[in-house]
Amino acid sequence: MQKCMEWYSGPLARKGDGMAAMEWSDLRVFLAIAREGTLGGAARKLGQSQPTMGRRLRALEESVGQRLFQRTSEGFVLTDEGAAVRRHAEQMEEEALAFQRALAGQQQQLEGVLRMTSSDWFAAHMLTPVIAEFSRAHPQVIVELMTDTRFLSLSRREADMAFRIRPFDEPDVVSRRLLRMPYGLYAKKGARPPQVGDGIGTGLVIMDVAFGDMPDVAWLQRILPRAQVALRSNARDVQARACALGVGVAVLPRPLGDATKGLARIDLGEDPPSRDTWLGYHRDLRQLGRLRAWLDLVTERLGS
């Protein structure tokens, strides 16, 4: 991205405003600290050391003659001057990223890096077999698959394609429904099934509080109102493993639950709610050859 910024002549690059010597690498450090709130988080984001981030921030503040952050016990908070710099820096970033996307979108050869992001269980049980097939057909394409509970930004090229359980609301993102995922209720194989409308003595393995609005959580609590929460986790593989070890019952995606040893699907007369899975990519990449090839294959293999 450094090369993409050499042509920029926006508000932070004009001579006479005290920022003529500022480089894009400095602004990447600034934006990372502003977004992460700590030097450690920013260092991990950029793949640098925390002391290096601290030195570069001090040098940046000296070059502009302003304090850009207030250091607090909770982390780094933008000053008014820092907030003004952030607005301009993000404009520069967006122009550079748009330039990168435009260049990438013109590449038709099936080589290079293709970055994707999804939840951990979907990556392991749904995407990995398709990626293996894709890699055999296109060995010059390097696939990077990132599993993260955060929604990575497609606009900032944190990923080329993302798979999510809800429609995309990012501007300039092409979004389509990929499939309808069935869910089932699972318990340790051989365990006595709970009684519908009761559930006393039954442990529940559910999503953590950050995902408490998931429909499977509400369904479990309605079907088994007297059951007690035994484990919360935002990782479906953890839920499946805990369920197989007898911690409690869990609502799991069918491809995961059916493939986990030691689990049995139980029928309480009503299936848990299913969920749609959506895929999205930035519209500037719609002509990218390797993305189109992957989109065709994953839609053919998983689409419904």
PyMOL commands that set and color helices and strands:
alter all, ss='L'
color gray80, all
select helices_A, chain A and resi 3-5+24-36+39-46+50-64+80-105+120-137+209-211+215-223+236-244+254-259+283-285+289-302
alter helices_A, ss='H'
color red, helices_A
select strands_A, chain A and resi 69-72+75-78+112-118+141-147+161-164+173-181+183-188+203-206+228-232+249-253+263-266+275-282
alter strands_A, ss='S'
color yellow, strands_A
deselect
rebuild
show_as cartoon
